[in-house]
Amino acid sequence: MPKPLSIRAQIYLILIPALLYLGLFLARPLWIHPWCAVNPSPCTPDSVNGFDQISLHYNSMTADFISNLLQNSIGVFAFIFPWIFLRGDAQRSIRLNLTLLMATAWNGAFVELVRALVQRPRPLVFNSPLGDGANINQYTSFYSGHTSFVALALCSTLMFSITYAKERTKSAFLLLFAFVSLSFLTGALRVMGGRHFPSDTLAGFLFGTVIAYSISKSVMRRIK
């Protein structure tokens, strides 16, 4: 069995990506270039591929609000789940919370790094390249941070359940259903809110799932 990962090591593996994310986020004015406002011709609705065209017809503040509420609620659930599931095992619950924090920090770092490399405008920019296109914060469409976090939180929770389940297959099936359905609901709400294209949310689901699976599997093997 691999040597258990110490709590100090887990904290370091949280701080490193968290600082990377924070640095990239604060440096957005340096690395984001509002190219649609400079040259609007490539930023017209006709330039959007057919699969993503649907996003151009939505801009619902209600859907945007619900997606934020859903993301925050799932985040709270994911962090309290180990304490409910592993009643009486405080040390392991703390380690699982740290694992989730680690996955969240790395996901945030990857989100910001990919956005820095891609700089894809949000859907509303294609309807107003000279207006919304002048805002640097509108060039962070790819990929969806909300969808990736929801997928990550629920995938991690599902793995916790499967790893430490003792004849609790029912909860695992419920978490699997929630993992898939709520991830795609979050993605749909982000599209309806005009914040992302469908391809952004699908990429977010994949990134969040892979990061959660990789980190949770690696760390939980080292937790006694």
C-alpha positions in Angstrom: 0.0 0.0 0.0 1.4 3.5 -0.9 2.7 5.6 2.0 -0.2 7.7 3.4 -0.2 11.3 2.3 0.3 13.7 5.2 -2.1 16.5 6.0 0.8 18.9 5.5 1.5 17.5 2.0 -2.2 17.8 1.2 -2.2 21.5 2.3 0.9 22.2 0.1 -0.9 20.5 -2.9 -3.8 22.9 -2.2 -1.8 26.1 -1.9 0.3 25.6 -5.0 -2.6 25.5 -7.5 -4.6 28.0 -5.5 -1.8 30.5 -5.8 -1.5 29.8 -9.5 -5.2 30.4 -10.0 -5.1 33.6 -7.9 -2.1 34.9 -9.9 -3.6 34.2 -13.3 -7.0 35.7 -12.2 -5.4 38.9 -10.9 -3.3 39.2 -14.0 -6.3 39.0 -16.4 -5.7 42.6 -17.6 -2.2 41.6 -18.7 -3.1 38.4 -20.6 -6.6 39.0 -21.9 -6.8 40.9 -25.2 -10.3 42.1 -26.2 -9.7 41.3 -29.8 -13.4 41.4 -30.8 -13.6 45.1 -30.0 -10.5 45.7 -32.1 -11.6 43.6 -35.0 -15.3 42.7 -34.8 -15.5 40.9 -38.2 -14.5 37.4 -36.8 -16.9 37.9 -33.8 -20.3 37.9 -35.6 -23.1 35.3 -34.9 -22.4 33.7 -38.3 -18.9 32.8 -37.2 -20.2 30.5 -34.4 -20.4 26.9 -35.3 -23.8 25.2 -35.6 -23.6 23.2 -32.4 -23.0 26.4 -30.3 -25.4 28.7 -32.2 -28.2 28.0 -29.6 -26.3 30.1 -27.0 -26.7 33.2 -29.0 -30.5 33.2 -28.4 -30.3 33.2 -24.6 -29.4 35.7 -21.9 -31.5 34.8 -18.9 -30.5 36.4 -15.6 -32.8 33.9 -13.8 -30.9 30.9 -15.3 -27.6 32.5 -14.4 -28.8 33.1 -10.8 -30.0 29.5 -10.5 -26.7 28.1 -11.8 -24.8 30.1 -9.2 -27.2 28.8 -6.5 -26.9 25.3 -7.7 -23.1 25.4 -7.8 -22.8 26.8 -4.3 -25.4 24.3 -2.9 -23.6 21.3 -4.4 -20.3 22.6 -3.1 -21.7 22.8 0.5 -23.2 19.3 0.2 -19.9 17.9 -1.1 -17.9 19.2 1.9 -20.4 18.1 4.6 -21.0 14.7 2.9 -17.9 13.0 4.4 -19.0 14.1 7.9 -22.4 12.5 7.4 -21.2 9.4 5.6 -18.3 8.6 7.9 -20.0 9.4 11.2 -17.5 9.3 14.0 -14.4 9.2 11.8 -13.3 12.9 12.0 -9.7 12.3 10.9 -10.8 10.6 7.6 -13.5 13.2 7.0 -10.9 16.0 7.3 -8.7 14.2 4.9 -11.5 13.8 2.4 -12.4 17.5 2.7 -8.8 18.3 2.0 -8.9 16.0 -1.0 -11.9 17.9 -2.3 -10.2 21.2 -1.7 -7.1 19.9 -3.6 -9.2 18.9 -6.6 -11.1 22.2 -6.5 -7.8 24.2 -6.4 -6.3 22.3 -9.3 -9.5 22.6 -11.3 -9.5 26.4 -10.7 -5.9 26.6 -11.9 -6.6 24.6 -15.0 -9.7 26.6 -15.8 -7.8 29.9 -15.6 -4.8 28.5 -17.5 -7.0 27.2 -20.4 -8.9 30.4 -20.5 -5.6 32.3 -20.7 -4.6 30.2 -23.7 -7.9 30.1 -25.5 -9.5 33.5 -24.7 -12.8 32.5 -26.2 -15.4 35.2 -26.0 -18.7 34.5 -24.2 -21.8 34.2 -26.4 -23.1 37.8 -25.7 -19.9 39.2 -27.2 -20.9 37.8 -30.6 -24.1 39.9 -30.4 -22.3 43.0 -29.3 -18.6 42.8 -30.3 -18.0 46.5 -29.8 -19.9 46.8 -26.6 -19.5 43.6 -24.5 -16.4 42.8 -26.5 -14.5 45.6 -24.9 -14.8 43.9 -21.4 -11.8 41.6 -20.7 -13.9 39.5 -18.4 -16.1 38.4 -21.3 -13.2 36.4 -22.8 -13.3 33.5 -20.4 -16.0 31.3 -22.0 -13.9 28.2 -22.5 -14.3 26.2 -20.4 -17.2 26.4 -17.9 -16.0 26.8 -14.4 -19.5 26.2 -12.9 -20.0 22.9 -14.8 -16.5 21.7 -14.1 -16.9 22.4 -10.3 -20.3 20.7 -10.1 -19.0 17.6 -11.9 -15.8 17.6 -9.8 -17.7 17.9 -6.5 -20.2 15.2 -7.3 -17.7 12.9 -8.9 -15.5 13.2 -5.8 -18.5 12.5 -3.5 -19.4 9.5 -5.6 -15.9 8.1 -5.3 -15.9 8.7 -1.5 -19.1 6.8 -1.3 -17.9 3.9 -3.4 -14.5 3.6 -1.7 -15.8 3.6 1.8 -19.3 2.1 1.3 -20.3 -0.8 3.4 -23.3 -2.3 1.6 -24.5 1.3 0.7 -25.0 0.7 -3.0 -28.3 2.7 -2.9 -26.5 5.9 -2.0 -23.9 5.3 -4.7 -26.6 4.9 -7.4 -28.3 8.1 -6.1 -25.0 9.9 -6.3 -24.3 8.6 -9.8 -27.6 9.9 -11.0 -27.0 13.2 -9.3 -23.5 13.4 -10.8 -24.8 13.1 -14.3 -28.1 14.9 -14.1 -27.0 17.9 -12.0 -23.8 18.4 -14.0 -25.8 18.6 -17.2 -28.5 20.8 -15.6 -25.7 23.2 -14.5 -24.4 23.2 -18.1 -27.8 23.8 -19.5 -28.4 26.7 -17.1 -25.1 28.3 -18.1 -26.1 28.1 -21.7 -29.6 29.6 -21.0 -27.9 32.3 -19.0 -25.9 33.3 -22.1 -22.7 32.7 -20.2 -21.3 29.7 -22.1 -21.6 27.7 -25.3 -22.6 24.0 -25.1 -19.1 23.0 -26.0 -17.8 25.0 -23.0 -20.1 23.1 -20.6 -19.2 19.7 -22.1 -15.5 20.5 -21.8 -16.1 21.6 -18.2 -17.9 18.3 -17.4 -15.0 16.3 -18.8 -12.3 18.4 -17.2 -14.0 18.4 -13.8 -14.6 14.6 -13.9 -11.1 13.8 -14.9 -9.5 16.0 -12.3 -11.8 14.7 -9.6 -11.2 11.1 -10.5 -7.5 11.4 -10.8 -6.9 13.3 -7.6 -9.5 11.4 -5.5 -8.3 8.0 -6.7 -4.6 8.9 -6.0 -5.2 10.4 -2.6 -7.7 8.0 -1.2 -5.3 5.1 -1.9 -3.0 6.8 0.6 -5.7 7.4 3.3 -5.8 4.7 6.0 
